[in-house]
Every structure is written in structure tokens, then in C-alpha cells.
Amino acid sequence: MAKRIINPGQAVRCISWGPHKSAFKAATACERGTHSGAGGGPIRPTGEDKALGRRRGTERMDIAGLVAALRAEAERANERRLLTVAGDRDRGLAAARDALAAFDEPSAAVVTTREGGDRLHPDDADRLLGTTRDAVVLDCHEGFSANVLGRVVGAVDGGGLLVLVTPPLDEWPDRRTDSDERLAVPPFGLGDVTGHFRRRLVETLRQHPGVAVVDVDRAAVEREGLTDPPPARPRSEPSVPPDASFPAAAYAACLTADQADAVSALERLRDGAAVVVEADRGRGKSAAAGLAAGSLAAEGRDVLVTAPAYRNAAEVFERARSLLATLGRMAGDEDGGRTLTTTGGGRVRFLPPAEAVDLPADPDAVVVDEAAALPVRRLAAFLDAPAVAFVTTVHGYEGTGRGFDVRFRERLAGSDHDVIDVRLDDPIRYAAGDPVEVWAFRALLLDARPAVAELVDGATPADAAYRALDAAELVADEHLLREAFGLLVLAHYRTEPDDLARLLDAPNLDCRALLVDGHVAAVALLAREGGLPESLRVDMYEGQRVRGNMLPDVLTSQLRDLDAGEPVGYRVLRIATHHAIRSAGFGTRLLAGCHDEFDDVDWFGVGYGATPRLVRFWERNDYRTVHCSTTRNAASGEYSAIMLRPTSPAGRALYDRHARRFRPRMRDGLSDALDDLDPDVARAVLRATDAPSTPDLTDHEWRVVAAAAYGPGLYDAAPGAFRDLAMAHLTDPVADLTEREERLLVRKPLQAGDWERVADDLGYVSTRQCMRALGEAFRPLVERYGTDAAEVERQRYDSSE
């Protein structure tokens, strides 16, 4: 017997279904009167219904029957359906339990902050990645976030059901929950957070096909969510290519012809190719990579697998492990499943990107899973491998394949590898065109992309109009939102659904753009930071993390400036220009517009993974370096630079004291924590500062330096003097040195590299030549900064005098 939810004080009503919805066998019986929806369409209560409810008492609703109807057509089409249960939380969770009871021993997951039973906390929702369930229930009352929704939606199998338990839909956008607290960054409060993201989400739930909406407070079905789809078409069958090199068992393990084609393309790893495998989530790309890795290992090859985290590559190892077992070639499973060894001496091993980038133990092939979630600089390093596969998600919160294409394709084409491309389109878990996948793409903007290149190609900054993109305006204009967010996605190697929620709801964020004929040509996202009360600044100084105030946090807690959080500034979170008009001045024009508009703040700032090109861009826009992090970003492998652009006396005072401290900190840090910093990055960040140093050497030190530059003097007699002179030049490069000579100043005096290693890194034929080159590089510095003592020593050896 179907379970029912009975709510006192409401009217009983009956829902009539069209003939194509006969699977809904348990329609609610009418105890008093009948109300039918024509043609099985959405049912909404009339004023008479509501009055009837106030007079007569109770209304019944059959969740099990609705679920049966949804499941019947989902199974017929091998699609999924979404059931939204809106209203009181306890009623909603009870209704969700009724929905699960409609399944026969379902494999289900309930994601909620409520304890008890087989439940996952929202913070652990990533454990659903790569798994499948008949049903997933997501409690949206507490712990809800766009990221959590993005993680759970892919775990529902074809024929299954995603259940969202939400507050009343009309009230949800204006309610404030624990998830909103993450957006209420100081000095803003919870009341400053908007509800635009959830308002847009509710709109998609009420409009999108395949989404049922039930109001448990009124015991009413607002939308039935039935689409009457045709039966699922037979899936394309995989086959073994006639000239296959991989074992037949690898192709037998494929579930679609697309997947078999990907495995076939990955055979080219045996020949030293670079293979790019692209697909949306749920197409089996990681499984194909795993079958290829297992096949290579079975031949005795060493396959190195890397990904942003091991969980991203878990499917690769599961498929490789299964294939090796089928082939009878498995010898060992070590390191918690992260190293598989074979009877023929091959292996499949995992290392995080920061370790894998050095290609330890010289692997025969590298597989980079979720490649779009890694920055271009790191991806390019893997091109040094004998063979490499880049497996990437086209649309998804792991990273955007569009960004991968735009930013990395040029590097890939310039490599020594033959490049093979393969794309998987057929879903593994459900049919193509699945309405829940289409809904998720729209709701989370997983497929957002910039304007078509032809719409902005050839434009100049003078053609563009500077414009504020208010969150309410973005929600009202889907086209504008998709173009703006699509560019922001490209501005960073990893974008999450939470970034969309922050864009629309965070009170400290402002979005500005340049539009060409109404299309977004460049976009910037800025975060207002600072302006913190003294009590909070003291807490920050003593180690407390303060959300949303990255620059004041670093300057206060790490660099020990108690007053750094008092001035107000804007940090540029992201800035992006359409790829069709990049390097044409749009970024500079957009920043200038921001600088002119926000003239009431003390500073503008930025923190980013430092590369020479990026440092030069910010320097050209009058941003100056105040800090270089002493640890690398785990995913990008880059050290971060922090730069400020003061705009008031308070901002100038903040910049001046940190710029003064930056020089001696770098002088010492480059021979310590930063001894592996790229010399070109070091040159760039040191040049981009307004705090040049004047060397203060003793007469003896000047004689040592001059003797090394012009005569038989030794660097080791006064290394600190050489370090001070190198720092003076790099922060204020008035002497005429080549790039190679400046790199030598970084690698030897500042980073204290071993002579042999420095000579090898910089291409000198011997350490003697490297030593001589260093002395010659110091000659213009002696002439520029030297005292009388240095001049007397120079004249002793300079034959030109």
C-alpha cells in the first residue's frame, strides 16, 4: 500500500492524469469533491481550493504514486527525473523517505546535516563522485551549496531519481541559512547577502522539463515533471578495431562505441603521441584512460597518472586494476591502491601534480586526468614526457574544457608530439538529452561560454562601452549572464558552481565589463576588502582567519601588520578578455574604468600565480609587488605574487611600508624558501616594485666585488656584497645587462645555487665560464654604484684606463 503524507488543516483534492500517465496508478482519492488538471498539466490550487482547505480539514498526496510515474518513464527512456519536495523540512524529509520507499531495495544516498542512518554530510558529497545510485536525496535546508548540488547530480543512474528537499520555493531565495554565512564576509553581515542564485534556481525548477515540484505544506503537486519521452534507443555497441594493439579485453570492457574509439586513440601512446580525450561528465573518459593505462602496463610500461586529487583519478585505477586482473597480469596493489604492478614489470602509479611534473623515474607515458583543472604552465611541463594523454571535462566544475582549448592548444600544437583528438558524446549512465543533465547545465551554468568570436573580432578598446553588471540584471538577462560567466570561467583554470553563487549573491563582489555591440568583450570581478574594525584586526593578527579578506589577511597574519585591515580596497579576483581580441588593450581599458569608478577606496590589489607575463601586465597598470609567497600552489605549482596600487594617502602608507619590507625579505628568501623560484619570475616581481635599494657595502666589500669583476677576486670572499648589488640592480635596473646575466644574478648570488648546477641551468659550457660571466655581469654595477674604494680597485685591473 502506498504511503501517504497527511497534513491537518488542508483540503482533500484529487489529481487527474492524462492517458499517457497511466503509470501514476495511485491517484489521490477525492473525499470531498474533485479537481482535475486538464490534460495532466501542472495543478495549482484555486482561491476556491484554498478556501475549501480552510473549511474542511485535510488533503492527501501520494508521493509513491508520483515517483512511480516518474520512474516508469525515466526507465523507459533511460533518463533521470528530478523531484523537488518544497516546504517544511520534517515534512519534506518524510516525503523523501516515501519517495525512496517506492524503489525496491534502492541504492540511495541521502545528503543532509541531519545525523543517523545511511547519510552523507554535504561536506562529504564528493564521495559520490564516480559512483551511481538509483536515487539521491539532497537536503537543501542546511549545508546546501551550488558545489554540493553539482557533486550529487551526476551520481544518479538512468531510470533514477534526484530528490531536492527545499524550503517553500517562494520563500527560499529570501531565507538566510548557514550556506549564506560563507558569503557574508566581514564587514558585511548576513542581511547583506542576496538570494539571486536561489531565485534563478527556483525558476529553473519551475520551468524545466523532467522536474516535478511537490508542495508538502499544501500537500499539492505543483508540477508533475512528466515528459512522455520515447523509449530509449539501443546504445551503440563497441567493437575491437581490426588493427588493435591493446588486448581485446580492453575493448570488451567498453560500454559504448565512443569509449572504444577513445581506447583506440589512446593506443597512440605506444608511439609517443599526445592524445586529448574530451567529454562531458558521465561519458566514461576516465574509464577509457584506465583501460589504456592497464593495457600499457600489461606490456611492461610505466604509466604515471596525475590529477588535481587522487579521487579524480580513482576511476582510472579501478579500470586498470580490473583489466589487469582479467588478463592475469596483476602482480601487486600498493600504496593504498595508488600503485599497480604487473607480472611483466609494468606499473600504473599516481602522483599529485606538484610531484608528477618532474616526471620522476622517467615514465613511458603520462595520463593527466581532469587536465582542465590544472593551469597551462603545469600542463605544458608534461609535454616533456615520451607520451602523454590529457583527459578533460568539457563542461563541469572540475574545470572547463573550453579554457583548456583556448589556453593550452597553442602549446600543444608547438610540441614535438603528434596530437590525436577524440571526443566522447554518448553518456554511459543515461541517455543523451537527459533532462536532469540539461537542467543541471543550465542551473549551474556548466556550459557557459563567451560570445561567438565573430561578434567581437576586430573590435578595439575604443569600440567598447564600460558597464556595471549588477547581479539582479544578470539574473534577468540569461544571455548576458552566460557570456560574462563564460569569460570568468576562462580567466581561471578551475571554476566551481559556488563561483556562480558568489557572483550573484556575495555582497562584497562587483562585476564590471566592456561590451561591444551588447556582447561581453572583457569582464572583471572585484572583491571589496578591508575596512575591518579593530577587534577583528586583532583577531586576524593573532591567527584567526577572516573570510573574503585575502590581502588584509596575508598582510596582517603573515607579514605582521596590525593595521593592514583598516584601509579599504578592491582586490581584482579575476579579469578576462575574449580570446578573439586578447592582447589588444581591453584588460588595461577595463582596469582603468574600475580605477576611475571606485575612487573612494584606498587601494586596488591582486594576488595570483606569478608568471613573467602576468607580472608585466599588472606592472603596466601601476600595480606594485609587496609580497611573494614562500610555498607553491599545490595545483598550479606557482608561487603567488601580491601587488598593490595605492589610491589614497592611507593606501600609499600601506604600500610604502610593505614595499620597504619586501626587498630585504626577498634578499633572504631567495636563498631559502624561494631558492627554486623561476629566475624570470624573480626578475619580474623585483622589478615591479617602487622600493629600489641602495647597496651599503664596506670599502673591503667593494674591493672584493671590483676585484672579482675586473681581476682575480673571488665571489666567496664576500657573497653578501654580491647579493646586495644584485638586489639593487633587479629592483632598479639602470645598468645594461642581458636577460641571461640577470638570470645569473638570481641563480647564484640570490639563490646561492651550486656553480655546476647554475652553469648547467643557464647553458654555460663550464663552471669556469659561468664564474667569469658573473664577474663580467657585475662590472656595470660597480660603475653604477661603486665608491672610491671600488674605483681604485677597478683601475688596478682595467687595462682600458
N, C-alpha and C positions, 0 to 999 in steps of 0.2 A: 504494500500500500504506500502511495506517495506521501512523503512528509509535507506538512503544511506549516506556514507561519501564520498565526492568528494574532492580530493586533486589536485590542479592545478599542471601542470608541470610533470605529470606522465602518463605512458602508460595505456590504457584500456586493460584488459586481462580477459579471461573467464576461469572458473574452471569447469572441467568436473567431475562428480561423478559416482562412480560405482553403479550398480543396487541396492545394499543393502543400499544405502544412498539416497533413493528417498525422504526422509523427507526434504532434502535440496531442496525445491521447487523453491526457488528464486535465482537460479544461475545467476551470473552476465552476462549480455548480452554483446556480443562482438560487439563493434562499429567498430573496425578495426582488422580483423584477429582473429584467435583462437589459444589458447594454452591450451592443456589438460594434466592433470596428469594421467598417466596410472594407471588403477585400483583404482582410487580415492586416491592415495597415496599423501604424502606431496608435495606441489608445491613450487618450488624455482625458482626465475627468472633467466633466462639465460643471457649471455652477450648480446644476441640479444634483449631480452626483455628490458634490461636497456637502450640500445641504442635507442630502439623504444620509450621508455618513454621520453628520452631527446628530440626526434624529434617531437613527436605527441601531447603531452599536458597532458591528464588526464587519470586516471584509476579509476574504480569504484569497490567497495567492499560491499557485502551485509552481514552486521553483523546480521541482523534479521534472514536471511536465515540460517546462520551458527548456530545461537543459537537455531533455530527451530529444526535443525538436531540433535544437541547435546541433547536438551531436549527430543526429541522423543525417542532416545534410552535409555536415562537416566531413563525416566518414565517407559519404557518397562521393564527395568532390576531393577527398584527401586534402582538405583545408582545415583551418582552425577558426574558432569563433571566440569572441570576447563578450563576457557578461559583466556589466557594471552593476554592482549592488550598492545603491546610494541610500544614505540615511543614518540612523543611529548605529553606533559601532557594534554594540552587542547584537542587535537585530541583524546587522549586515554579516557579522561572522557566523551567526546561526544559519542565515540563508546560504552562506558559502558552504557550510557543512552539509546542508541539504543538497547543494549542487554536487558536491563530491560523492554523496550517498547514491546519486543517480548512476555512478560508474560501478562496474563490477570489479571490486578489489583494484581500484585505480592506483597507478604510480603517481603520487601527487606530492607537491611541496607547498607549504604554507609559509609565507614570508611575513612576519609580524613581530612587533616588540613584545607581544604577549607571550608569557612562558608556558611551557607544558606541551607534551605530545611531540609529534614529528614536525617541528617548526624551525625555521631559519630566521635569525635576526637579519634585518635589512643590511647591516654591515657585512654579513657573510653571504650576501646574494651572489657574489662572484663564484661561489662554489657550484652554482647551477650552470656555469658556462661549460659548453661541451657535453652537457647531459640532456636527456629527453624525459619528459613527463607527460602523462595523459592530461594532467591538469596542474595549474599553478595558481594559487591564491595569493594576491598581494594586498596586504592591509595598508591602505593609504592614509589612515588616520594619524599614525605616528611613524616616524622614521622614513617617510616617503621622500624620494628624490627622483629627479629625472634619470640619474645614473642607475638607480635600483630598477626602475622600470625598464631601462634599456637592457639590463642584465637578464631579467626574468623572462622577457617576452620571447626570446629565442629558445627557451627551454621547452616550450610546448610543442608536442609532436602533431603530425597531421591527424585530423579527427579529434583533436583535443580541445581543451577549453582554458582560456586565461580569464580569471575572475579578479576584478578590481573591487575591493570593498572601500567605498569612499564616503565622506560626509555628503549631506544633501548637495546635489550638484549646483543649485542656485546659490548656496552659501559657501561652497568650498573655496572659490577664489578669494573670498574676503576673510576666511578664517586664518588664524596665525598658529602654526604648530612648531614643533621642535626643528623641523627642516628649515623653517624661515629664520630661525635664530642664527643659522650659519650665514645668512645673507645680511643680517643686521650688524654690520661691522662698526665698531666704535669710530666716531662718536654718535653714529646713527643708532636708533632703537628699533624694536620690533614693529612699532607702529609705522615706521618709515618704509617698510618692505611692501611692495605692491603685489598684486595677485595676477598679473598679466599672463604668466606662463600657465597657471592652472585655468584661467579663464579661456585661454586658447585650447587647452587640453580638453576642457569640458565641451567646448564647441565641436571638437573632432569626435568626441564620444557620441554626441547627439546627431551627428550628420553622416558618419562614415558607415558604409555597408559592412555587414557582418558584426556589428556591435549592438548587443542587447542592453537595455537600461531598465533596471527594476528599482522602484522607489519603495523601500521596505517600511518607511514610516506611513505611507498611504496604502501599502500592500497593492501597488499598481504597477503594471508593465507599461513603461513609457515608450520603449522601443523593443520590438521583438527580435530584431537583428537577423532575421531570416532572409536569404537572398535567392533561394530556389536555383542553385547552381547546377550545371550539367554534371553528369558523372565524370570522375577523373579519367583522363586519357592514360593509356598504358605508358609506363615510363620507358624511355629509350634504353635498350639493352646494351651493356658494354660488350666488347669483343677484344680478342687478342690480335694485335696487328700482325700481319704475316712475317714482318721482318723484326719482330720484337727481340730485344736483348734481355730485358728483365724476365724473371720467371713467370710462367703462365698463372701461377698462384697470385701474383700481384694484381693481374687483371681480373682474375676471378673474384677478388675481394672488392672490386669496384662496384658501386651501386648504380651508376649512370654512365652513359656513353661519354658525357662531358668529363667525368672523373677519369675514365680510361684514357681519353685524349690527353689529359694533364699528365698522367703517369707516362704515357708515350713521349710527350715533350720532355719530361724530366730525364728520360734516357740519355739526352744530350749532355747531361752532366758527366757522363763517361768520356766525352770528347772535349771537355774543357769549356763548355758553353756557359753563358749566363742566361738562366731561364726565369722568366717573370710569370707567375701564376696569380691571376687576379680573379676575384669573385666577391659577391656579397656574402654575408654570413649565412651559414647553413647549406653551402654548396659542396662541402667536402674537400676544400682545397688543402687543409692541414692533413686530412687523411691521405690524400694523394701524395703529399710530400713525405708522409711517414712510410707509405709503401715504396716510394723511390729510395728513401734512406735505408730501409731494410734490405732492398734489393742490392744496393751498392755495398752495404756491409756484408751481405752474404757472399759477395765476390772477393771479400778481403779488404775492402776500402775503409778508410777512416772518415766518417761523416761528422762534422761539427754542426750542431744545431744551436741557434741562439734566438732569443725573442725578448721583448721587454720584461717578461717574467716567465718562470717555468710553466705556470698554469696556461699561458698562451700556447705553449708547445706540447702540452700533455697529450693531445690527440696524435701528434706526430709520433711520439714514443709508443703510444698504445698500438697504433697500426704497425709500426716497425716491429714491435715485440710480437704481435700476433702473426705477422708474416714469417718472421724467423722461426717461430715455433712450428708453423705449418711446414716450413721447409726442412725442419730438423736441424737447423743451423745455430740455434741459440746455445751459447756457452755460459753466459753469466748475466746477471741483472744486478748492477751495483749502484752505490751512491743513491739509495732511495729511488731507484728506477731511472736515474739520470744518466746512466752509462750502460749500454747493452753491448756485450761482446759476443763474437761468433766463433764457431769452430774453425773457420778459415783465417782467423786473425783480424778480421774487420771489427769495427765498432761504430755505434751511434752514441754520441755524448753531448751533453748540454753544458753550455757556459753562458753566463749573463753577458750582455753586450760589452761591458767595460773590460771583461777578460777575453772574450772571443775576438775582439778587434785586432789583437796581436797575433792571431792565428797560431796559438801555441801547439806545439808538436806537429806542425805542418800538415794539416788535414788535407785529404784528397778532394773534398768538396765541403761547402758550407751551405746550410739551409737557414735562411733568415725568415722566421715566421712573424706575421704581423709587421712586415717591413715598414709600412706606412707610419707606424707608431715610433719609428726611430728617425732622427734628423739626417739630412743629406750627408753631412760631414762624416757621420758614423757609417752610413750605408756605403759611401764611396770607399772606405777602408777595406771593406770585404771584397772589393773588386781585385784585390791583390791575391785572392785565393785562386787555386788552379781551376776551380769550377764553383759556381755559386747559383743558388736559387733564391729569388726574392718572392715570398708568398705574402700577398697583401689583400686586405679587405678594401673593396671599392667604396662601400658606404658602411660606416659603423663607428662606434665610439672608441674602438681600438686605435683608430687612425684613419685618415681619408686617403683612398687610392688616388683621388684627383690631385691631392697635394703631392703624392708620390710621383705622379706623371709629370706635373708641372716642374717640380724642383729637381727631380733626380734623372729624368730621361736623358738630358744632355750629357751628364756624367757617364751614364751607362753606355750611350752611343759612342763616346770617346774612349772607351776601354778597349783592351785587346781581345775581349771575348766576342764570339758570335752571340747575338742576342735572339733568344727564342721567346715568343709571347704566346700565352694560352689563357683563355678565359672560360670560367665555368658559370653557366647561367641556370642550369636546371637545379632546383632545390632538392635536397636529399630527404628532408623530413616532411615536406608538404608540397602541394602542387604549386606551380608557377602562378602568380597572380593572387596568392593567398591574401584575403582581405585584412588579416591581422598584421601581416608584414607590411602591406601597403599603408595601413593605419599608423603603424609604428614609425615608418619612414616619414610620414607627414607630421605626426605629433612631435617627434624629436628632431625633425629636420636632418635626418641622417643622410638624405640625398641632396642637401642644399648645395648649390653651386653658383659661381659668379655668372654675370651676364654673358651671353654668347660673344665671342671675341669680336665679331664683325660690328657689334653695336658700339664699341668704344675704340676700335683700332684706328690709329691715325690721329686721335684726339691729342690736344696739348693741354697743359695745366690752365692756360688762359681760357680754354673752352669750358672748363668745369665750374660748377656752382658749389660753393661751400654750404653745407647744410647740417643742422642738428637732426639726428634720428631719434626722436622720442620713442620710448618703449610702447606707449599707447598707440602711436602712429604705426609702428612696426607691426603690432598685432592686427591693426586694421587693414594693413596693406601686405598681404601674403607675398606678393611679387617682390616688394622692396625688402621684406624680411629675408627672403630666401637669397637674394643677391648679396645683401650685407653680411649675413651669417656665412654664406658660402665663401666670401673673401676672408672672413675672420678664421674660418677653418684652414684656409691655405696659409695663413700667417704663422701657424704653429704646427709642429709635427704631430701633435696629439691634441685632439679636441674631444670633449666629452659632452653628453647631453646636459650635464649640470651647467656647462658654459652657456647654453641657450637660456636656462632658467636664470642664471646670473644676469645675462644681457637684458632680460625682460623685467626682472624683479628687484635686483640689488639697488639700494638707494645711493650707493657710493659710486655707481658707474655712469658714465656718459659716453654716448656713441656719436661720432661725427664722421661725415663723409664728403667726398667730392662726387657730384653727379654730372654725367654727360648725357644730355638728352633724356634725362629721367632715369638713367641707369647708373648703378654704383660703380665708379671707376677706382675709388680708393676709400678705405674705411679705417678709422682709428677707434680703439676702445680705451678709455681713460678711467682710472680709479682715483677718487679723491682720498687723500691720506693725511694724517697728522691732525692738528687741532685738538690734541688729546689733553684731558685735564691732568693736573699734576699727580694726583693719586694713581692714575693709570700709567703715567710715565714712570713713576717709581716702581710699580709692579713689573712693568716691562724691563726696567733696568735690573731688577732682581730675578729675572728669568721667566716671568710669565709671558706666554705667547698671546698676542693680541691679533685677532683675525683682521684680515683685509688691510693691514698697515705694514706691508713688507719693507719698504725703505726705512721708515722710522724704526721698525723692529731691528733691522740689521745695524743701523747706526747707533741705536741705543744699547741693545743687549750684547752685540758682538764687539762693537767699537767703543763702547762705554761712554756714550754721550747722553747724559741725563736729560738734556734739553732738546734732543733731536726731534721728539714727537710734538713739540709745541708749534712750530711753523706749519702752515697748511700748504699742501702741494697736490699736483696731479701726476700720478705715475702712468706712463703710457704702457698699458698691458699688451696691446697688440696694434700693429699698423700694417696694412697690406695694400698693395696696388695690383690692379688687374694685370695678369701676366702678359696681355697683349700690348700694354703700354708701360711696362716696367722700365726703370732707369731713365724715365723721361721727365722727372722732376715732380711727379704727383705727390710723392711722400713728403717732400720738402714743403710743397704748397699746402698740403693738408695740415702739417705741423704748424706752419705759420698761421693758418686760420685758427687753430686751437690756442696758440700763444696770444693772439690778438683778442680772442673772445674771453678767455679766462684770465683777465688781467687783475683779478682780485686775490690771487694766490701768491705765495712766497717762492715757490719753486715748481719746476717740472722735473721729472726724473724718469729713469728707465733702468730695469735690471734684466739681463739677457745673457744667453750663452755667447761668449765673446768669440768673434771671428774678425780677422782684419777688415773685411769688407763692411761688416756691421758697425764696427768701431768708427770707421771713417765716415759712415753715413751719419751717425749721431754727432760726431765731432763737427761735421759740416753744418749741422743745425744748432751749434753752440751748446751742446751738452759736453760736460767735462767729467773725467773719471775721478771718483773718490774712493773706490774700493774694487778689489779683485778677490773673489772667493778663493779659499785655500783648499777646497775639495771640488772634485769634478761631479757634475750631474751624472747620476747613475745611468740614465738612458742616453743622453747626448754625448757624454764623455767630454764635455766642455767646461771650462771654468767660467763663472759668471762675472760680468762687469756691472758695476753700478755707477751711473752717471747722473749728474745734476745740472740743471740750467736755472740759476737763481734769477728771480724776477722782482725782488724787493730787498730792502736792507736786511731784514731777518733771514731771507733766503741766502743772501750773499754771505752773511756771517756764518750760516750753517755750512755753506760750501767751502768758505775760506779755511775754516778750522779742520775740515776733513781733507781738503786738498793738501794742506801742510803736513798732515799726519800720513797721508798716502805715500809720499815719496820715501821717507825712511822705512815705512812698513814694507814697501816693495823691495827696497835695497836689501833688507834682511831676508824677506820671504822668498825671493827668487833663488837663494841658495839653500832654502829649507823646504817648506811645503810646496812651493811653486817651482821646484828645480826641474820639473818636466813640462812646464808651460811652453807652448809653442813660441819660439823666438819672435815670430811675426806678430802674434797676439801681444806679447810683452812690449814690443816696439810700439804697437798701436795704442795700447792703453796708457803707456807712459807719455807718449806724445800728446794724447788728448787730455792734458791737464794744464791748468794755468798756474801751477806752482813749481816753476823751474828751480833747480838747486844750484847754488854756487859752491864749487868744491873748496873745502878748507883743509889744505894739505900743509904739513910742516915743510921746512926747507929740505930736510932729509928726504921726505917722501917725494918732493918734486925732483930731486936729483935722481932718485931711483927710477921714476917714471921717464924722465928725459933720457936717462942712460939706456933704458930698455927700448925707447923709441928710436934713438939715433946711434946707440953704441952697444956695449956688451952687458948692459944691465939686465937683471933677472926679475921676472914677474913675481916670483915667490918671495922676494925681499920685502915687498910691501903690497900684498894683494888688496888690502882695504883701500889704498890710494887709487888703484886702478878701478876698483868698484865705484868709488865716489865720482871719478871722472866719467866713467861710462854712464852713470845715472844722470850726471849733469848734461851730457850730450843728448841722451834719449828723451829727457823731459824738455829740452830746449835745443833742438838740432840745428845749430847755426853753422857747424863745421860741415864740410862737403865729404860725406862718407857714402860708400856704396851700400846697397841693401845687405850684401854678403858681409861687409865689415861690421854693420850694425848687428847682424845676427851673431857675429863673433863676439861682440861686446856683451851680448846677452848670455851666450852659452858658456863663455869662460869666466870673465870677471864677476858677473852677476849670479850665474847659476853654478859656478865652480865646477864645471864639467871636467872630467878626465881628459887630458890632452889628446890621447889616442881616439877617444870617443868623439870629441869635438871635431877633430880633423876629419874623421870618417863621416860624421853627420853633415859637415859643410863642404865636403868634396875636396879637401886638401890632400895632396899626394903623400904627405908625411907629416909627422908631428913637428919636425923642424920647420917646414914651410908654414905650418899653422902658427907656430911661435913667432916667426918672422912677420907674418901678416898682422898679428896682433900688435906688435911693436909699431909697424907702419901705420896701423889704424889710429894709434894714439898721437901721431905727430901733429895733425891739425888740432887736436885737443890741447896739446902742450902749447902750441902757438896761440890758441884762443884764450886759455885760462891761466897759463903759466906765469909764475912770479919771476923776479930777477934770478933767484937761485936756479930755476928751471932754464932760463935763458943762458946763464953761464955754462951749465952742463951741456945744453944743446950745441952751443958754439964749439965746445970741446971736440965734437964728433962730426958736425955738419960741414962737409967739405965745400958746400956752396957758398959759405960765408967768406 
